[in-house]
Amino acid sequence: MYLTSVAFLLAVIAGAAQFTALSLMLDQMPIIVVIIVGLTVNLRMALYSTTLATHLGAAPFRTRALLAYSILDHSFALAYTKHQENPEMTLSQKLSFYFGTTGLVGAIWIVGTGIGAWVGTRIPDWLALDFAIPIAFIALAAPALRIMPQVSAALTGLCYPLHSQKSPWSGPDCCIQCSSSARHRTGTPLGG
Amino acid sequence: MSASTPTLWIIITGLALGSWLLRFSFWGIISNKELPKWAKRHLRYTVVAVMPGIIAPLVFLPRTTNGVFDLLRFVAATITLAIGD
């Protein structure tokens, strides 16, 4: 069982897509639906890919093919922030940094998946380990919030999924306000 | 696990190939070409737009509490944001 979990991770290496696929599988959805919905969750990777291409595009084809496998939310956010802060970095420095972050995150993730599948439900609920995920993402995104348009974009990103889940926490007003302010502000020259 | 083993492996293979293609997509195509300035300007918002989209449901509607808002989780998230910014 835990070998399957680790194999699943090694092949797909995308947590959110895996969670989605797994819950659809448990709901006995058709294979094609599971794959399509799982990949939809991963569509953001194409956006990461484009962004990384602006910094690491000059790398050889094989390097890109290999490193593309390991585009993760964490390594992308760390590398992106680093590139923005140090535009004078050479391609090999950027590649080293990217490889270092993604290798470390990947290694910990694989080991963690194995341990998680092995220990399984014996981890008590009160530890609230599920909350490590948003905490890690907040820590990754917060330093990137430098200028007002980025804050507006973040607020829009924050509202949209809540609204689409029909939650009482945000109405359409919130989203419209955030997105119109983001659109308005991105028109102004950027300082960052 | 209610899904049978072959089904599971078809799904794993499909997701693996698709995910790699999505990740490689533009990085694979663009290589040495310089992206236009407007595209680069838009891409600067990738992190700040995508991440909150992942974070929001996890903070406000945690699955472990069946989607009920949890003050402790909210406070933890706010503190992280304050420290990180």
Boltz contact constraints between the chains, C-beta under 6 A:
constraints:
  - contact:
      token1: [A, 8]
      token2: [B, 12]
      max_distance: 6.0
  - contact:
      token1: [A, 11]
      token2: [B, 12]
      max_distance: 6.0
  - contact:
      token1: [A, 11]
      token2: [B, 16]
      max_distance: 6.0
  - contact:
      token1: [A, 12]
      token2: [B, 15]
      max_distance: 6.0
  - contact:
      token1: [A, 12]
      token2: [B, 16]
      max_distance: 6.0
  - contact:
      token1: [A, 12]
      token2: [B, 19]
      max_distance: 6.0
  - contact:
      token1: [A, 14]
      token2: [B, 19]
      max_distance: 6.0
  - contact:
      token1: [A, 25]
      token2: [B, 3]
      max_distance: 6.0
  - contact:
      token1: [A, 26]
      token2: [B, 2]
      max_distance: 6.0
  - contact:
      token1: [A, 31]
      token2: [B, 10]
      max_distance: 6.0
  - contact:
      token1: [A, 31]
      token2: [B, 11]
      max_distance: 6.0
  - contact:
      token1: [A, 34]
      token2: [B, 11]
      max_distance: 6.0
  - contact:
      token1: [A, 35]
      token2: [B, 14]
      max_distance: 6.0
  - contact:
      token1: [A, 35]
      token2: [B, 15]
      max_distance: 6.0
  - contact:
      token1: [A, 38]
      token2: [B, 15]
      max_distance: 6.0
  - contact:
      token1: [A, 39]
      token2: [B, 18]
      max_distance: 6.0
  - contact:
      token1: [A, 42]
      token2: [B, 19]
      max_distance: 6.0
  - contact:
      token1: [A, 42]
      token2: [B, 22]
      max_distance: 6.0
  - contact:
      token1: [A, 44]
      token2: [B, 50]
      max_distance: 6.0
  - contact:
      token1: [A, 45]
      token2: [B, 22]
      max_distance: 6.0
  - contact:
      token1: [A, 45]
      token2: [B, 23]
      max_distance: 6.0
  - contact:
      token1: [A, 46]
      token2: [B, 22]
      max_distance: 6.0
  - contact:
      token1: [A, 46]
      token2: [B, 25]
      max_distance: 6.0
  - contact:
      token1: [A, 47]
      token2: [B, 46]
      max_distance: 6.0
  - contact:
      token1: [A, 49]
      token2: [B, 23]
      max_distance: 6.0
  - contact:
      token1: [A, 49]
      token2: [B, 25]
      max_distance: 6.0
  - contact:
      token1: [A, 49]
      token2: [B, 26]
      max_distance: 6.0
  - contact:
      token1: [A, 49]
      token2: [B, 27]
      max_distance: 6.0
  - contact:
      token1: [A, 50]
      token2: [B, 26]
      max_distance: 6.0
  - contact:
      token1: [A, 51]
      token2: [B, 43]
      max_distance: 6.0
  - contact:
      token1: [A, 51]
      token2: [B, 46]
      max_distance: 6.0
  - contact:
      token1: [A, 52]
      token2: [B, 27]
      max_distance: 6.0
  - contact:
      token1: [A, 53]
      token2: [B, 26]
      max_distance: 6.0
  - contact:
      token1: [A, 53]
      token2: [B, 27]
      max_distance: 6.0
  - contact:
      token1: [A, 53]
      token2: [B, 30]
      max_distance: 6.0
  - contact:
      token1: [A, 54]
      token2: [B, 35]
      max_distance: 6.0
  - contact:
      token1: [A, 54]
      token2: [B, 40]
      max_distance: 6.0
  - contact:
      token1: [A, 57]
      token2: [B, 30]
      max_distance: 6.0
  - contact:
      token1: [A, 57]
      token2: [B, 31]
      max_distance: 6.0
  - contact:
      token1: [A, 58]
      token2: [B, 32]
      max_distance: 6.0
  - contact:
      token1: [A, 64]
      token2: [B, 27]
      max_distance: 6.0
  - contact:
      token1: [A, 68]
      token2: [B, 23]
      max_distance: 6.0
  - contact:
      token1: [A, 68]
      token2: [B, 24]
      max_distance: 6.0
  - contact:
      token1: [A, 68]
      token2: [B, 27]
      max_distance: 6.0
  - contact:
      token1: [A, 69]
      token2: [B, 20]
      max_distance: 6.0
  - contact:
      token1: [A, 71]
      token2: [B, 23]
      max_distance: 6.0
  - contact:
      token1: [A, 77]
      token2: [B, 47]
      max_distance: 6.0
  - contact:
      token1: [A, 80]
      token2: [B, 47]
      max_distance: 6.0
  - contact:
      token1: [A, 130]
      token2: [B, 64]
      max_distance: 6.0
  - contact:
      token1: [A, 131]
      token2: [B, 73]
      max_distance: 6.0
  - contact:
      token1: [A, 133]
      token2: [B, 58]
      max_distance: 6.0
  - contact:
      token1: [A, 134]
      token2: [B, 55]
      max_distance: 6.0
  - contact:
      token1: [A, 134]
      token2: [B, 58]
      max_distance: 6.0
  - contact:
      token1: [A, 134]
      token2: [B, 59]
      max_distance: 6.0
  - contact:
      token1: [A, 135]
      token2: [B, 80]
      max_distance: 6.0
  - contact:
      token1: [A, 137]
      token2: [B, 51]
      max_distance: 6.0
  - contact:
      token1: [A, 137]
      token2: [B, 54]
      max_distance: 6.0
  - contact:
      token1: [A, 137]
      token2: [B, 55]
      max_distance: 6.0
  - contact:
      token1: [A, 138]
      token2: [B, 55]
      max_distance: 6.0
  - contact:
      token1: [A, 138]
      token2: [B, 77]
      max_distance: 6.0
  - contact:
      token1: [A, 138]
      token2: [B, 80]
      max_distance: 6.0
  - contact:
      token1: [A, 138]
      token2: [B, 81]
      max_distance: 6.0
  - contact:
      token1: [A, 139]
      token2: [B, 80]
      max_distance: 6.0
  - contact:
      token1: [A, 139]
      token2: [B, 84]
      max_distance: 6.0
  - contact:
      token1: [A, 141]
      token2: [B, 47]
      max_distance: 6.0
  - contact:
      token1: [A, 141]
      token2: [B, 51]
      max_distance: 6.0
  - contact:
      token1: [A, 142]
      token2: [B, 81]
      max_distance: 6.0
  - contact:
      token1: [A, 142]
      token2: [B, 84]
      max_distance: 6.0
  - contact:
      token1: [A, 142]
      token2: [B, 85]
      max_distance: 6.0
  - contact:
      token1: [A, 143]
      token2: [B, 84]
      max_distance: 6.0
  - contact:
      token1: [A, 144]
      token2: [B, 47]
      max_distance: 6.0
  - contact:
      token1: [A, 144]
      token2: [B, 48]
      max_distance: 6.0
  - contact:
      token1: [A, 145]
      token2: [B, 48]
      max_distance: 6.0
  - contact:
      token1: [A, 150]
      token2: [B, 48]
      max_distance: 6.0
  - contact:
      token1: [A, 153]
      token2: [B, 45]
      max_distance: 6.0
  - contact:
      token1: [A, 153]
      token2: [B, 48]
      max_distance: 6.0
  - contact:
      token1: [A, 153]
      token2: [B, 49]
      max_distance: 6.0
  - contact:
      token1: [A, 154]
      token2: [B, 48]
      max_distance: 6.0
  - contact:
      token1: [A, 154]
      token2: [B, 52]
      max_distance: 6.0
  - contact:
      token1: [A, 157]
      token2: [B, 49]
      max_distance: 6.0
  - contact:
      token1: [A, 157]
      token2: [B, 52]
      max_distance: 6.0
  - contact:
      token1: [A, 157]
      token2: [B, 53]
      max_distance: 6.0
  - contact:
      token1: [A, 158]
      token2: [B, 52]
      max_distance: 6.0
  - contact:
      token1: [A, 158]
      token2: [B, 56]
      max_distance: 6.0
  - contact:
      token1: [A, 161]
      token2: [B, 53]
      max_distance: 6.0
  - contact:
      token1: [A, 161]
      token2: [B, 56]
      max_distance: 6.0
  - contact:
      token1: [A, 161]
      token2: [B, 57]
      max_distance: 6.0
  - contact:
      token1: [A, 162]
      token2: [B, 56]
      max_distance: 6.0
  - contact:
      token1: [A, 162]
      token2: [B, 60]
      max_distance: 6.0
  - contact:
      token1: [A, 167]
      token2: [B, 61]
      max_distance: 6.0
  - contact:
      token1: [A, 169]
      token2: [B, 60]
      max_distance: 6.0
